[in-house]
Amino acid sequence: MNSRQLVPFALTLCVLGGCAPTALDKPGVTNDGAYVSGTGSVAHFDLEGGFWAIKGDDHMTYDPINLDPSYRVEGLRVRFRAVLRKDLLGIHQVGPIIEILEIKRL
């Protein structure tokens, strides 16, 4: 491909969304579409009777279905690995529902 063809090709990719930043591009959390892993802070939300979530360092809030009670501490820094549960619907509406596979305090 020569330089005359490269510019229109690059512009076409940008128009089709190839240059648009996504949550997957943000630092701190890796998300491959099936699993998510990274670091974040545990947070309590008072909505719908109250629930616990993880605010990822990618500025995405994750809604864990199995956060162990020992990690339910406001502001607790954690490293986690989880399955994205796209097969579940929730009432919290804060972000993707996850099932934690591994979690540890930082």
ZADO-1210 file (C-alpha; in nm, 4 decimals, padded with zeros to 6 digits):
<atoms>
<atom x="00.0000" y="00.0000" z="00.0000" code="MET" pos="1"/>
<atom x="00.1524" y="00.3346" z="-00.0962" code="ASN" pos="2"/>
<atom x="00.1287" y="00.6574" z="00.1047" code="SER" pos="3"/>
<atom x="-00.1544" y="00.7949" z="-00.1125" code="ARG" pos="4"/>
<atom x="-00.3683" y="00.4950" z="-00.0271" code="GLN" pos="5"/>
<atom x="-00.2725" y="00.4881" z="00.3392" code="LEU" pos="6"/>
<atom x="-00.4388" y="00.8190" z="00.4392" code="VAL" pos="7"/>
<atom x="-00.7879" y="00.7340" z="00.2997" code="PRO" pos="8"/>
<atom x="-00.7581" y="00.3861" z="00.4497" code="PHE" pos="9"/>
<atom x="-00.6714" y="00.5274" z="00.7945" code="ALA" pos="10"/>
<atom x="-00.9557" y="00.7800" z="00.7778" code="LEU" pos="11"/>
<atom x="-01.2004" y="00.5049" z="00.6829" code="THR" pos="12"/>
<atom x="-01.0931" y="00.3012" z="00.9870" code="LEU" pos="13"/>
<atom x="-01.1446" y="00.6006" z="01.2162" code="CYS" pos="14"/>
<atom x="-01.4899" y="00.6716" z="01.0743" code="VAL" pos="15"/>
<atom x="-01.5901" y="00.3082" z="01.1255" code="LEU" pos="16"/>
<atom x="-01.4826" y="00.3248" z="01.4902" code="GLY" pos="17"/>
<atom x="-01.1312" y="00.1884" z="01.4633" code="GLY" pos="18"/>
<atom x="-00.9846" y="00.4955" z="01.6374" code="CYS" pos="19"/>
<atom x="-01.2529" y="00.5425" z="01.9000" code="ALA" pos="20"/>
<atom x="-01.1288" y="00.4707" z="02.2534" code="PRO" pos="21"/>
<atom x="-01.3226" y="00.2050" z="02.4404" code="THR" pos="22"/>
<atom x="-01.3359" y="00.0894" z="02.8019" code="ALA" pos="23"/>
<atom x="-01.1073" y="-00.1964" z="02.6961" code="LEU" pos="24"/>
<atom x="-00.8304" y="00.0517" z="02.6111" code="ASP" pos="25"/>
<atom x="-00.8221" y="00.2160" z="02.9539" code="LYS" pos="26"/>
<atom x="-00.5353" y="00.1332" z="03.1911" code="PRO" pos="27"/>
<atom x="-00.5626" y="-00.0773" z="03.5044" code="GLY" pos="28"/>
<atom x="-00.8046" y="-00.3436" z="03.3826" code="VAL" pos="29"/>
<atom x="-00.7807" y="-00.6019" z="03.1055" code="THR" pos="30"/>
<atom x="-01.1036" y="-00.7146" z="02.9428" code="ASN" pos="31"/>
<atom x="-01.1007" y="-00.9730" z="02.6641" code="ASP" pos="32"/>
<atom x="-01.4786" y="-00.9983" z="02.6302" code="GLY" pos="33"/>
<atom x="-01.5141" y="-01.3098" z="02.8469" code="ALA" pos="34"/>
<atom x="-01.2865" y="-01.2321" z="03.1425" code="TYR" pos="35"/>
<atom x="-01.1842" y="-00.9139" z="03.3201" code="VAL" pos="36"/>
<atom x="-00.8849" y="-00.8695" z="03.5470" code="SER" pos="37"/>
<atom x="-00.7134" y="-00.5791" z="03.7115" code="GLY" pos="38"/>
<atom x="-00.7242" y="-00.3485" z="04.0097" code="THR" pos="39"/>
<atom x="-00.9910" y="-00.1327" z="04.1678" code="GLY" pos="40"/>
<atom x="-01.1636" y="-00.0229" z="04.4872" code="SER" pos="41"/>
<atom x="-01.4583" y="-00.1829" z="04.6623" code="VAL" pos="42"/>
<atom x="-01.7563" y="00.0513" z="04.6992" code="ALA" pos="43"/>
<atom x="-02.0979" y="00.0341" z="04.8636" code="HIS" pos="44"/>
<atom x="-02.4026" y="00.1714" z="04.6823" code="PHE" pos="45"/>
<atom x="-02.7224" y="00.2556" z="04.8716" code="ASP" pos="46"/>
<atom x="-02.9496" y="00.1902" z="04.5719" code="LEU" pos="47"/>
<atom x="-03.2054" y="-00.0928" z="04.5769" code="GLU" pos="48"/>
<atom x="-03.1446" y="-00.1808" z="04.9405" code="GLY" pos="49"/>
<atom x="-02.7667" y="-00.1526" z="04.9104" code="GLY" pos="50"/>
<atom x="-02.5041" y="-00.3578" z="04.7321" code="PHE" pos="51"/>
<atom x="-02.1266" y="-00.3854" z="04.6912" code="TRP" pos="52"/>
<atom x="-01.9364" y="-00.3300" z="04.3675" code="ALA" pos="53"/>
<atom x="-01.5808" y="-00.2844" z="04.2423" code="ILE" pos="54"/>
<atom x="-01.4851" y="00.0466" z="04.0845" code="LYS" pos="55"/>
<atom x="-01.2143" y="-00.0586" z="03.8415" code="GLY" pos="56"/>
<atom x="-00.9128" y="00.1571" z="03.7688" code="ASP" pos="57"/>
<atom x="-01.0520" y="00.1756" z="03.4143" code="ASP" pos="58"/>
<atom x="-01.3374" y="00.3915" z="03.5563" code="HIS" pos="59"/>
<atom x="-01.5843" y="00.1059" z="03.4975" code="MET" pos="60"/>
<atom x="-01.7968" y="-00.0191" z="03.7866" code="THR" pos="61"/>
<atom x="-01.8288" y="-00.3972" z="03.8086" code="TYR" pos="62"/>
<atom x="-02.1226" y="-00.5674" z="03.9817" code="ASP" pos="63"/>
<atom x="-01.9941" y="-00.8900" z="04.1442" code="PRO" pos="64"/>
<atom x="-02.2426" y="-01.1649" z="04.2236" code="ILE" pos="65"/>
<atom x="-02.0085" y="-01.3362" z="04.4708" code="ASN" pos="66"/>
<atom x="-01.8011" y="-01.0759" z="04.6562" code="LEU" pos="67"/>
<atom x="-01.6878" y="-01.2450" z="04.9772" code="ASP" pos="68"/>
<atom x="-01.8082" y="-01.0607" z="05.2906" code="PRO" pos="69"/>
<atom x="-01.4471" y="-01.0179" z="05.4080" code="SER" pos="70"/>
<atom x="-01.3901" y="-00.7854" z="05.1075" code="TYR" pos="71"/>
<atom x="-01.6970" y="-00.5703" z="05.1730" code="ARG" pos="72"/>
<atom x="-01.4975" y="-00.2741" z="05.3017" code="VAL" pos="73"/>
<atom x="-01.5540" y="00.0732" z="05.1544" code="GLU" pos="74"/>
<atom x="-01.2466" y="00.1878" z="04.9605" code="GLY" pos="75"/>
<atom x="-01.0591" y="-00.1434" z="04.9946" code="LEU" pos="76"/>
<atom x="-00.8046" y="-00.1737" z="04.7113" code="ARG" pos="77"/>
<atom x="-00.8147" y="-00.5118" z="04.5376" code="VAL" pos="78"/>
<atom x="-00.6721" y="-00.7030" z="04.2452" code="ARG" pos="79"/>
<atom x="-00.9349" y="-00.9264" z="04.0850" code="PHE" pos="80"/>
<atom x="-00.9965" y="-01.1722" z="03.8019" code="ARG" pos="81"/>
<atom x="-01.3518" y="-01.2488" z="03.7010" code="ALA" pos="82"/>
<atom x="-01.5825" y="-01.3907" z="03.4361" code="VAL" pos="83"/>
<atom x="-01.8097" y="-01.1395" z="03.2629" code="LEU" pos="84"/>
<atom x="-02.1611" y="-01.2786" z="03.3139" code="ARG" pos="85"/>
<atom x="-02.3383" y="-01.1581" z="03.0013" code="LYS" pos="86"/>
<atom x="-02.6022" y="-01.4266" z="03.0591" code="ASP" pos="87"/>
<atom x="-02.7342" y="-01.2475" z="03.3708" code="LEU" pos="88"/>
<atom x="-02.9447" y="-00.9353" z="03.4141" code="LEU" pos="89"/>
<atom x="-02.9405" y="-00.7285" z="03.7302" code="GLY" pos="90"/>
<atom x="-03.1331" y="-00.4463" z="03.8905" code="ILE" pos="91"/>
<atom x="-02.8286" y="-00.2458" z="04.0028" code="HIS" pos="92"/>
<atom x="-02.7502" y="-00.1049" z="03.6569" code="GLN" pos="93"/>
<atom x="-02.4026" y="00.0176" z="03.7560" code="VAL" pos="94"/>
<atom x="-02.1974" y="-00.1842" z="03.5117" code="GLY" pos="95"/>
<atom x="-02.1175" y="-00.5345" z="03.3905" code="PRO" pos="96"/>
<atom x="-02.2096" y="-00.8254" z="03.6155" code="ILE" pos="97"/>
<atom x="-01.9054" y="-01.0356" z="03.7070" code="ILE" pos="98"/>
<atom x="-01.8371" y="-01.3632" z="03.8881" code="GLU" pos="99"/>
<atom x="-01.5121" y="-01.3325" z="04.0801" code="ILE" pos="100"/>
<atom x="-01.2610" y="-01.6128" z="04.0249" code="LEU" pos="101"/>
<atom x="-00.9750" y="-01.4615" z="04.2269" code="GLU" pos="102"/>
<atom x="-00.9482" y="-01.1556" z="04.4484" code="ILE" pos="103"/>
<atom x="-00.6836" y="-01.0269" z="04.6870" code="LYS" pos="104"/>
<atom x="-00.6191" y="-00.7168" z="04.8923" code="ARG" pos="105"/>
<atom x="-00.3559" y="-00.4718" z="04.7739" code="LEU" pos="106"/>
</atoms>
